[in-house]
C-alpha cells in the first residue's frame, strides 16, 4: 500500500509533466557537465514514478537504459536521502551486487546521486553519475553535483511556469472573446429597444406594445447586471479575495428575489418556473449573498438552455442528519442537457463556452466557475446529473452552522 508521503511525492512529480517527454538540450547539457566535472563516463537525470525509474537525460550509455523497474534502481535509495547518496563499489554492496547492470554489462561499480527536491521537500528523482571502477569523490566535486541538481530543479520550475503562463494566456484570450460576445447581446437589446421607444410617437404604440418593449429592456438590463456581477466575482475569486460572511437569514426572501428577476425571462420563453422553499429555510445561518450567486447562476443557466415551453423547477430545504444540518438546493430542467465531458468541466469549475444553434444560446461560463468556487468556499458539494437532449439536475449541499 502506498503511504501518504509517497502519494504526495508522486503528485509533485506529476505536476511537472516531465515523465516520458522528449530529450531537451538544457537537461542534456547538465548531464554532460555532471559527467565532466565528476570525471565519470555516465550521468543521468532520473525521475522515479510509483513503479518505474525513467531518465529524462542519458549521457554516456545507450538509450535502452532510459527505463528500468524502480525496484532495480539505485536511485530508489537516493530519493530517501536529504543529501547525496554514494556507493563506492556496487558489487560489494548487498543491495546492489546482484543487479543485472552490476553482474553483467555494463558492470557498473560506482554511483553518486544528488536528490532532485522541490520547494516543499518532495524528492522526485536524482541527478546521478556512474562509473565502471570503484572510487569516491572529493567534497568539491560532490558540492558541484549538488549545484547541478539545483539547476535541474530550476529548469523544471521554469518549464512548469512557462506551461502555466501559456495556458493562462490562452484561457484569458478565450475568455475575453466570449465576454465581448455575451456583453454585446444585452447591450444591443437595451439600445435597440430604447431607440424603438424613443422614435415612436406616443400614439403609435399600444399600451401592450409599450409594456412588452419595457419588459425587453428590463430583461436585457437584468442579464447585463448579472454578467457584470459575474465578472467582478470572477476577478475576486482569481485573486483569492472572497471570504464567507455568515448571518441568520430567511432564504424565502432569496426565493422572492429570484422570482422577480427570472420570471420575466421565463415567461418570455414560455418556460414554467417553479421555486419552492418553506419553514425549514426561515432561520438559516449562511452567507446570503454568495448563496444567491450560486442560486441565481444555476437558475440563469437552466432558463438559458431550456427551449421554449420547457420547465425549470427548484427546491430549497434544510435537512438534518446525525446532529448536523445541511442546506439542499436543487435546480432541475428539461433543457438541452450536457455531455459527460461538459458535466466534468462544471464539476471542475472550468470556464466553458457552449453554443446551441437550436435555442441560440451562448455563455462565457463564468457562472460555472463562481458556482463551484462558492460551493467549495462553503465546504459544500456540487452534484450534476445530465444527459444530452434530456435536461439536467443540479444539487448543491451546503453544511450549516448553528449560529
C-alpha atoms as one frame of an Amber mdcrd trajectory, in Angstrom:
protein
   0.000   0.000   0.000   1.353   3.455  -0.966   1.675   5.781   2.037   0.581
   9.410   2.087   4.109  10.826   1.779   4.781   8.731  -1.302   1.454   9.827
  -2.827   2.429  13.433  -2.176   5.840  12.859  -3.773   4.367  11.225  -6.883
   1.784  14.008  -7.193   4.600  16.572  -7.046   6.414  14.692  -9.830   3.259
  14.608 -11.956   2.816  18.369 -11.590   5.952  18.933 -13.702   4.587  16.848
 -16.609   8.139  15.733 -17.372   7.784  11.939 -17.393   8.145  10.359 -20.854
   8.800  13.684 -22.598  11.366  14.056 -25.379  15.014  14.941 -24.824  15.727
  18.614 -24.224  19.026  20.411 -24.722  19.000  22.065 -21.281  18.909  18.738
 -19.449  21.370  17.012 -21.790  23.881  19.810 -21.176  23.563  19.293 -17.415
  24.234  15.537 -17.576  27.220  16.181 -19.852  28.536  18.761 -17.396  27.987
  16.426 -14.419  29.939  13.639 -16.099  32.768  16.044 -16.996  33.043  17.624
 -13.542  32.948  14.262 -11.752  35.267  12.617 -14.274  32.751   9.808 -14.810
  31.632   8.223 -18.087  27.893   8.076 -17.354  25.406  10.611 -15.992  21.596
  10.520 -15.839  18.692  12.661 -14.716  16.284  10.124 -13.230  12.694  10.531
 -12.092  11.015   7.855 -10.002   7.344   7.125 -10.511   5.392   4.567  -8.471
   6.839   1.506 -10.216   9.405   2.785 -12.700  12.550   4.857 -12.986  12.668
   6.975 -16.129  15.596   9.065 -17.347  14.925  12.493 -18.830  18.554  12.731
 -19.946  21.079   9.950 -20.541  24.789  10.667 -21.095  27.386   8.040 -21.914
  25.122   4.991 -22.144  22.565   3.543 -24.575  19.043   4.961 -24.561  17.738
   1.465 -23.771  18.831   2.141 -20.194  16.316   5.013 -20.015  13.571   2.931
 -18.365  14.070   0.327 -15.657  11.871  -1.037 -12.850  12.115   1.136  -9.753
  12.865  -1.944  -7.659  16.104  -2.463  -9.629  17.324   1.132  -9.444  19.937
   2.655  -7.172  18.093   5.963  -7.209  15.265   4.413  -5.182  17.636   4.839
  -2.226  18.854   8.270  -3.316  15.343   9.748  -3.105  15.125   8.651   0.512
  18.103  10.869   1.416  18.189  14.556   2.208  21.712  14.666   0.839  23.992
  12.860  -1.592  23.844   9.074  -1.795  27.191   7.462  -2.607  28.031   3.810
  -3.216  31.837   3.381  -3.688  31.513  -0.188  -5.015  28.129  -1.514  -6.134
  29.498  -5.055  -6.415  30.443  -5.039  -2.728  27.044  -3.738  -1.543  24.445
  -6.372  -0.604  21.652  -4.176  -2.004  23.137  -3.921  -5.499  25.667  -6.703
  -6.104  23.118  -8.947  -7.853  21.606  -6.215 -10.034  21.913  -7.099 -13.757
  23.822  -3.912 -14.601  26.365  -4.804 -11.874  26.827  -8.543 -12.521  26.601
  -8.190 -16.289  27.347  -5.467 -18.834  27.828  -2.586 -18.390  29.141  -3.762
 -14.946  28.765  -0.505 -13.055  30.775  -0.139  -9.857  30.457   3.456  -8.639
  27.309   5.521  -8.001  26.730   9.042  -6.707  23.285  10.606  -6.704  22.137
  14.128  -5.789  18.415  14.363  -4.881  16.085  16.484  -7.013  13.974  18.196
  -4.366  11.148  20.690  -4.878  10.401  23.689  -2.641   8.095  21.599  -0.435
  10.682  18.923   0.259   9.425  16.300  -2.192  12.327  14.359  -3.720  11.129
  13.416  -7.199  14.338  11.969  -8.603  18.111  12.251  -8.696  20.952  13.564
 -10.824  23.424  10.708 -10.712  26.795   9.704 -12.098  28.069   6.147 -12.641
  31.494   4.647 -13.291  32.882   1.248 -14.212  35.516   1.313 -11.445  35.157
   1.637  -7.658  36.059   5.073  -6.279  34.980   8.009  -4.119  34.779  11.691
  -4.997  36.155  14.635  -3.047  33.986  17.223  -1.310  34.362  19.862  -4.053
  33.040  17.575  -6.786  30.150  16.472  -4.575  29.229  20.093  -3.908  29.330
  20.802  -7.643  26.966  17.889  -8.265  24.579  19.370  -5.674  24.673  22.688
  -7.558  23.902  20.940 -10.850  20.966  19.118  -9.219  19.627  22.520  -8.138
  19.965  23.668 -11.740  17.899  20.686 -12.891  15.131  21.729 -10.477  15.407
  25.346 -11.634  14.885  24.230 -15.238  11.894  22.149 -14.146  10.326  25.104
 -12.335  10.845  27.420 -15.329   9.392  24.797 -17.648   6.372  24.387 -15.374
   5.793  28.145 -15.076   6.056  28.643 -18.847   3.414  25.980 -19.443   1.123
  27.569 -16.840   1.605  31.023 -18.411   0.813  29.701 -21.879  -2.310  28.021
 -20.537  -3.310  31.202 -18.695  -2.796  33.396 -21.769  -4.874  31.038 -23.910
  -7.552  30.983 -21.235  -7.647  34.793 -20.952  -7.865  35.345 -24.712 -10.675
  32.800 -24.985 -12.465  34.323 -22.018 -12.280  37.877 -23.404 -13.665  36.743
 -26.766 -16.627  35.089 -25.066 -17.192  38.084 -22.786 -17.211  40.534 -25.701
 -19.832  38.389 -27.424 -22.021  37.916 -24.347 -21.929  41.535 -23.191 -22.775
  42.807 -26.657 -26.086  40.936 -26.799 -27.877  42.573 -23.814 -26.355  45.986
 -24.647 -27.688  45.803 -28.194 -31.055  44.740 -26.789 -31.236  47.759 -24.475
 -30.072  50.193 -27.157 -32.329  48.824 -29.891 -35.488  48.712 -27.772 -34.762
  52.135 -26.266 -34.368  53.633 -29.761 -37.612  51.983 -30.838 -39.377  53.510
 -27.853 -37.798  56.943 -28.384 -38.503  57.065 -32.144 -42.166  56.083 -31.828
 -44.951  58.631 -31.458 -46.861  58.377 -28.214 -49.956  57.147 -30.055 -48.099
  54.813 -32.435 -47.653  52.075 -29.830 -50.374  50.357 -27.913 -50.133  50.006
 -24.151 -49.318  46.314 -24.538 -46.583  47.014 -27.116 -45.014  49.645 -24.859
 -45.194  47.230 -21.928 -43.521  44.497 -23.991 -40.696  46.834 -25.072 -40.096
  47.923 -21.478 -40.130  44.287 -20.395 -37.494  43.526 -23.044 -35.318  46.414
 -21.828 -35.678  45.121 -18.270 -34.690  41.587 -19.285 -31.587  42.855 -21.063
 -30.657  45.094 -18.130 -31.014  42.224 -15.647 -28.913  39.991 -17.886 -26.237
  42.681 -18.197 -26.218  43.255 -14.441 -25.743  39.546 -13.827 -22.842  39.390
 -16.277 -21.082  42.375 -14.713 -21.628  40.908 -11.245 -20.245  37.612 -12.512
 -17.127  39.278 -13.937 -16.473  41.078 -10.633 -16.944  37.900  -8.636 -14.709
  36.014 -11.052 -11.972  38.625 -10.557 -12.324  38.331  -6.775 -12.166  34.546
  -6.961  -8.984  34.614  -9.036  -7.352  36.988  -6.534  -8.471  34.850  -3.559
 -10.341  37.874  -2.226 -13.535  36.036  -1.325 -14.467  35.283   2.301 -17.636
  33.950   3.916 -19.797  36.350   5.922 -22.453  34.199   7.610 -25.512  35.668
   9.333 -29.007  34.416  10.124 -31.280  34.842   7.105 -34.693  33.885   5.783
 -33.954  32.309   2.412 -37.597  32.629   1.388 -36.615  36.242   0.701 -33.993
  34.932  -1.746 -36.723  32.928  -3.471 -38.891  36.042  -3.800 -35.967  37.987
  -5.255 -35.167  35.175  -7.694 -38.751  35.055  -8.927 -38.727  38.798  -9.546
 -35.502  38.502 -11.537 -36.163  35.374 -13.576 -39.921  35.102 -14.076 -39.974
  37.760 -16.856 -37.369  35.822 -18.869 -39.139  32.527 -18.177 -42.473  33.979
 -19.358 -40.797  35.349 -22.480 -39.644  31.797 -23.355 -42.907  30.251 -22.156
 -40.952  28.268 -19.544 -42.671  27.020 -16.415 -40.583  28.346 -13.500 -41.318
  26.825 -10.108 -39.325  27.630  -6.943 -40.352  26.319  -3.521 -38.984  26.862
  -0.022 -40.797  26.674   3.294 -40.444  26.935   7.054 -37.162  24.991   7.202
 -35.275  27.843   5.492 -36.621  30.726   7.591 -33.717  30.903  10.061 -30.577
  29.818   8.258 -27.059  30.922   9.244 -25.413  31.428   5.868 -23.655  33.931
   3.623 -26.807  35.012   1.836 -25.088  36.977  -0.930 -22.909  34.059  -2.015
 -25.774  31.602  -1.739 -27.809  33.860  -4.040 -24.894  33.885  -6.512 -24.980
  30.077  -6.608 -28.781  30.015  -6.800 -29.012  32.746  -9.434 -26.350  31.292
 -11.709 -27.994  27.863 -11.616 -31.412  29.322 -12.443 -29.994  31.563 -15.165
 -28.190  28.701 -16.898 -31.205  26.401 -16.707 -33.518  29.020 -18.225 -30.940
  29.900 -20.879 -30.505  26.299 -22.021 -34.152  25.258 -21.829 -36.190  25.507
 -25.005 -39.468  27.388 -25.288 -42.255  25.562 -23.483 -39.961  23.690 -21.097
 -39.705  23.818 -17.322 -37.238  24.822 -14.616 -38.031  23.651 -11.083 -36.090
  24.424  -7.921 -36.414  23.447  -4.269 -34.555  24.687  -1.181 -34.766  22.902
   2.154 -32.797  22.271   5.329 -32.269  18.646   6.322 -30.702  17.149   9.457
 -28.558  14.040   9.805 -26.627  12.754  12.843 -26.894  16.071  14.630 -25.732
  18.179  11.669 -27.786  20.301   9.282 -27.327  20.961   5.598 -28.994  23.215
   3.070 -30.057  21.334  -0.055 -30.601  23.363  -3.238 -31.898  21.564  -6.329
 -32.414  23.044  -9.793 -33.869  20.772 -12.467 -34.745  21.474 -16.097 -35.752
  19.626 -19.261 -33.320  21.622 -21.403 -30.632  20.582 -23.857 -28.573  18.721
 -21.245 -24.826  18.176 -21.250 -22.305  15.611 -22.385 -20.218  13.746 -19.814
 -17.278  15.979 -20.763 -19.224  19.167 -20.046 -20.525  17.747 -16.759 -16.936
  17.108 -15.685 -15.954  20.663 -16.641 -18.795  22.004 -14.486 -17.700  19.852
 -11.548 -14.133  21.124 -12.019 -15.322  24.737 -12.108 -13.797  25.363 -15.528
 -14.796  28.330 -17.687 -16.614  26.942 -20.701 -18.165  28.366 -23.822 -21.175
  26.479 -25.101 -23.308  27.230 -28.124 -26.558  25.617 -29.168 -27.922  26.596
 -32.557 -31.398  25.299 -31.781 -32.035  27.749 -28.952 -29.435  30.399 -29.928
 -27.798  30.462 -26.511 -24.151  31.020 -25.738 -22.418  31.523 -22.392 -18.992
  32.643 -21.239 -19.285  30.106 -18.450 -18.034  32.446 -15.718 -21.094  31.464
 -13.700 -19.864  27.876 -13.660 -16.601  28.929 -12.004 -18.467  31.064  -9.461
 -20.850  28.233  -8.577 -18.038  25.728  -7.997 -15.778  28.129  -6.100 -18.561
  29.363  -3.802 -19.718  25.784  -3.131 -16.123  24.929  -2.197 -15.952  28.049
  -0.031 -18.931  26.703   1.944 -17.131  23.308   2.140 -20.145  22.028   0.258
 -20.759  19.573  -2.554 -21.960  20.045  -6.149 -23.573  17.128  -7.985 -24.786
  17.108 -11.575 -26.976  14.607 -13.385 -27.397  15.346 -17.061 -27.909  13.726
 -20.420 -27.792  15.414 -23.786 -31.287  16.220 -25.003 -32.913  15.211 -21.709
 -32.166  18.040 -19.288 -30.048  18.498 -16.192 -30.409  18.386 -12.422 -28.010
  20.267 -10.146 -27.825  19.523  -6.435 -25.869  21.759  -4.070 -25.347  20.618
  -0.474 -24.042  23.250   1.967 -23.245  22.380   5.612 -24.836  24.850   8.035
 -23.639  26.430  11.250 -25.836  26.571  14.323 -25.037  30.237  14.933
